[in-house]
Amino acid sequence: MKSRVSIVRSQNYDEDNVFRALREAIGFLGGVEKFVRRDHRVLLKPNLLYGKTPEKAVTTHPSIVKGMITIVREAGGIPFIGDSPSVGGLLRTAEKAGIKRVADEMNCPLVEFDRPVLSTKGGGTLFRKLEIDRAVFEADVMINLPKWKTHGQMFLTLGVKNLFGCVPGPRKALWHLRAGDNHRLFAQVLVDLYQALKPSLTVLDGIVGMEGNGPNSGRPIPLGLILASDDALSMDQVVCDLLGISRKALPTNRVALEQGIANKEIELLGERVQDVRIPHYQFPPLSGVDWNLPGFIRRALKNALSTRPVAAEEKCVLCDRCLEICPSKALERTEFGLRFDYGKCIRCFCCQEVCAEGAIQIKPGWAMKLLNRQ
């Protein structure tokens, strides 16, 4: 059976314009009534990674959230907003991102994910027991509202990656530590999490996305699109098509396609890919090279053949947030500034995600630079 993905143009965040585009994108899939029934408790899961203003393109735009609250209520649903930011707590993050204002205006509850329970749904290939917030299971319907962004470890953060926010706060670092520097393994965690949660609907905020040093410190880029699908894996594949890259360039897509989880037959609705393709987009540096080498060789070549986080001293204010979040404790503060222990560093780039100053940048190793020049 084919999955369906709709693509709709939307050039700005004017609330009337966004509402029209949301209704059109969801309408192609059969309308919101296909997903939400009267008195259903509906979890709206935006990307609330970090507290920055909407213009920074770090978080799902408040007009998207406001439009979805209205659409859910039209179907008789009872919406609430939930997430687990990397730093700062939900209320503080939502306030800076403009979403608390919307929540207050619309009288829509904000629920912080801080009550972990083991998933009872299963469905994953490798990780069948995942710690997910209780509020996720208390909802009748989940609507996933990711932001179109780059990501230092997972290349892009889209529909599947956005669900990692359903893992409460400190547990995220534990999963990063468990996967270590095996990015395929972390992609497997995300795919298994998607299998356990299976949001009813995913709506991607691609009106203004982020390129470059994402997911927290990249550059906003106008994309002018909203995508919607009942299958986030299919939607993520279509984004790769829009960017003109292999679907397997996204690690979560690669894992899902190789395991036969992703639907290769996708019905496109609305705009055609060739009409709205993104011609110029700066991707993050590849986060690693995996040639299935023996362990002792991989360790010897790790720094040369992978990217690594580097602190820009002129931007760093020594706030210690990166030290606090680092799962492998690969950072320390010295009299000269931050020092990375690249032997311990697992390349999860959590330090980059929480850096408010954009002081953590991703740099390729010397061998990767040489290969890129070649």
C-alpha positions in Angstrom: 0.0 0.0 0.0 1.3 3.4 -0.9 1.9 6.1 1.7 0.9 9.7 0.9 2.8 12.9 1.2 1.3 16.3 0.4 3.4 19.4 -0.6 1.9 22.9 -0.4 3.5 26.3 -1.0 3.4 28.9 1.8 5.7 31.8 1.5 5.4 33.5 4.9 4.1 33.0 8.5 1.1 35.3 8.2 -1.4 33.4 10.3 -4.2 33.4 7.7 -1.7 32.2 5.1 -0.4 29.4 7.3 -3.9 28.3 8.3 -4.9 28.0 4.6 -1.8 26.0 3.8 -2.2 23.7 6.7 -5.8 23.0 5.8 -4.9 22.4 2.2 -2.0 20.0 3.1 -4.1 18.0 5.5 -7.0 18.1 3.1 -5.0 16.2 0.5 -4.8 13.4 3.1 -8.5 13.3 3.7 -8.9 16.1 6.2 -8.2 16.3 9.9 -11.3 14.3 10.6 -9.5 11.2 9.3 -7.0 11.5 12.2 -9.0 13.3 15.0 -12.4 12.4 16.5 -14.5 14.3 18.9 -13.1 14.4 22.5 -9.8 12.8 21.4 -6.9 14.1 23.5 -4.4 15.3 20.8 -0.7 15.8 21.6 0.9 18.4 19.4 4.6 17.7 19.4 6.6 20.6 18.0 10.3 21.0 17.8 11.2 23.0 21.0 14.9 22.2 21.1 16.1 25.4 22.6 14.7 28.8 23.5 15.3 31.1 20.6 13.1 33.5 18.7 11.0 32.2 15.8 13.2 34.2 13.3 16.2 31.9 14.2 14.4 28.9 12.6 15.4 26.7 15.6 11.9 25.8 16.7 8.5 25.1 15.0 7.0 28.5 14.2 4.2 29.6 16.6 1.8 30.2 13.7 2.0 26.5 12.7 1.2 25.5 16.3 -1.7 28.0 16.4 -3.1 26.8 13.1 -3.0 23.2 14.3 -4.7 24.0 17.6 -7.6 25.6 15.6 -7.8 22.7 13.1 -7.8 20.0 15.9 -10.6 21.9 17.7 -12.7 22.1 14.5 -12.7 18.3 14.6 -13.8 18.3 18.2 -10.4 17.3 19.5 -8.8 18.5 22.7 -5.2 19.6 22.0 -2.2 20.0 24.3 1.4 20.9 23.5 4.2 18.7 24.8 8.0 18.4 24.4 11.3 18.0 26.3 13.8 20.8 25.4 17.5 20.1 25.7 18.1 23.1 28.0 16.0 25.5 29.9 12.7 23.7 30.6 9.5 23.8 28.5 8.0 27.0 29.8 11.1 29.1 29.3 11.8 27.6 25.9 8.2 28.0 24.7 8.2 31.6 25.9 11.3 32.5 23.9 10.0 30.6 20.9 6.7 32.4 20.9 4.7 29.2 21.5 3.8 30.0 25.1 2.0 33.2 23.9 0.0 31.0 21.5 -0.7 28.5 24.2 -2.0 31.2 26.5 -4.0 33.0 23.8 -5.6 29.7 22.7 -6.0 28.3 26.3 -4.0 25.2 25.2 -2.0 23.4 28.0 1.8 23.1 27.8 3.0 19.7 29.2 6.7 19.1 29.9 7.9 15.6 29.3 9.4 14.6 32.6 7.6 11.4 33.5 9.4 8.5 31.8 7.8 5.1 31.4 8.9 2.1 29.4 7.1 1.8 26.1 4.7 -1.1 26.0 3.9 -0.9 22.3 7.2 -2.5 21.1 7.5 -2.6 17.3 11.2 -1.8 17.2 13.8 -3.9 15.4 16.5 -3.7 18.0 15.4 -1.4 20.8 12.0 -2.7 22.0 12.0 -1.0 25.4 12.3 2.7 25.2 11.7 5.3 27.9 9.0 7.6 26.6 7.0 10.2 28.5 3.7 9.2 30.1 1.9 12.1 28.4 2.5 10.6 25.0 0.6 7.4 26.0 -2.1 9.4 27.7 -2.9 11.1 24.3 -5.4 9.4 21.9 -3.6 11.0 18.9 -0.2 12.4 18.3 0.4 15.1 15.6 4.1 15.5 15.0 5.2 19.1 14.1 8.9 19.1 13.1 11.0 21.9 11.8 13.1 21.5 8.6 16.7 21.8 9.8 20.2 20.4 9.4 21.7 18.2 12.1 25.4 17.6 12.8 24.9 13.9 13.7 21.8 12.8 11.7 22.4 15.1 8.7 18.8 16.5 8.8 16.3 16.7 11.6 12.8 16.1 10.2 9.8 13.9 11.1 11.5 10.9 12.6 14.2 12.8 14.5 11.7 15.2 16.0 10.2 12.3 18.0 13.4 12.0 20.1 11.9 14.9 22.1 9.4 12.3 23.5 12.3 10.9 25.5 12.4 12.9 28.7 15.3 15.2 29.4 18.3 13.4 30.9 17.4 10.1 29.2 18.3 11.5 25.9 22.0 11.8 26.9 21.9 8.1 28.1 20.7 7.0 24.6 23.4 9.0 23.0 25.9 7.4 25.3 24.6 3.9 24.6 24.9 4.4 20.8 28.4 6.0 21.2 29.9 7.1 18.0 28.0 4.6 16.0 25.6 6.9 14.1 23.9 4.0 12.4 23.0 2.6 15.9 21.6 6.0 17.0 19.6 6.1 13.7 18.3 2.7 14.7 17.2 4.1 18.1 15.2 6.8 16.2 13.6 4.4 13.8 12.6 2.0 16.6 11.2 5.0 18.5 9.2 5.9 15.5 7.9 2.4 15.2 6.8 2.5 18.9 5.1 5.9 18.6 3.7 6.0 15.0 2.3 9.6 15.1 -1.1 9.7 13.3 -0.1 12.8 11.3 3.2 14.7 10.7 3.2 18.3 9.4 6.6 19.7 8.5 7.3 23.4 9.0 9.4 24.2 5.9 8.3 27.8 5.3 11.7 28.9 6.7 14.1 26.1 7.4 17.7 26.0 8.6 20.9 25.1 6.7 24.5 24.8 7.7 25.5 24.4 11.3 22.2 23.0 12.6 20.2 22.2 14.6 20.7 25.2 16.8 23.2 27.6 15.2 22.6 27.3 11.4 21.3 30.0 9.0 17.6 30.5 8.3 16.7 29.8 4.7 13.4 30.5 3.0 11.9 27.3 1.6 8.3 28.2 1.2 6.8 24.8 1.9 4.6 22.8 4.2 4.6 19.0 4.0 2.1 16.6 5.6 1.9 12.9 5.8 0.5 10.0 7.8 3.9 8.4 7.5 6.9 10.5 8.7 9.4 8.1 7.1 7.9 8.7 3.7 7.9 12.4 4.3 11.5 12.4 5.2 12.3 10.6 2.0 10.4 13.2 0.0 12.5 16.0 1.6 15.6 14.3 0.3 14.0 14.3 -3.2 13.3 18.0 -2.8 17.0 18.6 -1.9 18.2 16.5 -4.8 20.1 14.0 -2.6 19.9 10.2 -2.2 17.1 9.1 0.2 19.7 7.0 2.0 21.8 10.1 2.7 19.6 10.5 5.8 20.7 7.8 8.3 17.2 7.1 9.5 16.0 6.6 6.0 18.9 4.3 5.3 18.1 2.1 8.3 14.4 2.0 7.5 14.8 1.2 3.8 17.4 -1.5 4.4 15.1 -3.2 7.0 12.0 -2.9 4.7 10.3 -0.6 7.2 10.0 2.5 4.9 7.5 2.5 2.1 9.3 3.0 -1.2 6.0 3.6 -3.1 4.9 7.1 -2.2 2.0 9.0 -3.6 2.7 12.7 -3.9 -0.2 15.2 -3.6 -0.3 18.9 -4.2 2.9 20.4 -5.7 5.2 18.3 -7.8 8.8 17.8 -6.6 10.3 19.1 -9.8 8.4 22.4 -9.4 9.5 23.1 -5.8 12.9 21.6 -5.7 15.4 23.4 -3.4 18.4 24.3 -5.7 20.8 25.8 -3.1 21.1 24.3 0.3 24.1 24.0 2.6 24.3 20.7 4.3 26.3 20.1 7.5 29.6 18.3 7.2 29.3 14.5 7.1 29.6 13.4 10.7 31.7 10.3 10.1 33.0 7.7 7.7 32.1 4.1 8.4 34.1 1.6 6.3 33.4 -1.4 8.6 37.1 -1.3 9.6 38.4 -3.4 12.5 38.0 -1.6 15.9 41.6 -0.8 16.5 42.0 0.8 13.1 38.8 2.7 13.5 40.0 4.1 16.8 43.3 5.1 15.3 41.7 6.9 12.3 38.7 8.2 14.2 39.8 11.9 14.4 41.2 11.9 10.8 38.1 10.3 9.2 35.3 12.0 11.1 34.0 15.4 12.0 34.4 16.7 15.5 33.1 19.6 17.6 35.4 22.6 18.0 34.9 25.6 20.3 35.3 29.0 18.7 37.0 30.9 21.6 35.9 34.3 20.4 32.2 33.3 20.8 32.4 31.0 23.8 31.1 32.7 27.1 32.0 29.6 29.3 28.4 29.1 30.4 29.2 25.4 31.0 26.0 24.1 29.4 28.0 21.9 27.0 29.9 20.4 29.9 26.7 19.6 31.7 25.0 17.9 28.8 28.0 15.9 27.4 27.0 12.2 27.8 30.6 10.9 27.7 32.1 13.7 29.8 34.5 14.6 26.9 34.7 18.3 27.8 36.5 20.2 30.5 37.2 23.9 31.1 40.8 25.0 31.4 42.4 28.4 31.8 42.6 28.6 28.1 38.9 27.8 27.5 37.2 24.6 26.6 39.1 21.4 25.9 37.7 18.4 24.1 39.0 14.9 24.8 38.4 13.5 21.3 39.2 10.0 22.5 36.1 10.1 24.7 33.9 12.2 22.3 31.2 10.1 20.7 30.2 12.8 18.1 26.7 13.1 19.3 27.0 16.9 19.0 24.8 17.6 22.1 27.3 20.4 22.9 26.4 22.0 19.6 22.7 21.7 20.2 22.7 23.5 23.5 25.2 26.3 22.7 23.2 29.5 22.7 26.1 31.5 21.2 26.8 29.3 18.3 30.4 28.7 19.6 30.5 25.0 18.9 31.2 24.3 15.2 31.6 21.0 13.4 34.9 20.6 11.6 36.2 17.7 9.5 39.3 15.8 10.3 42.5 16.2 8.3 41.9 13.1 6.2 38.3 14.2 5.4 39.6 17.6 4.3 42.0 15.9 2.0 39.4 13.6 0.6 37.0 16.5 0.0 39.6 18.4 -1.9 40.2 15.3 -4.0 
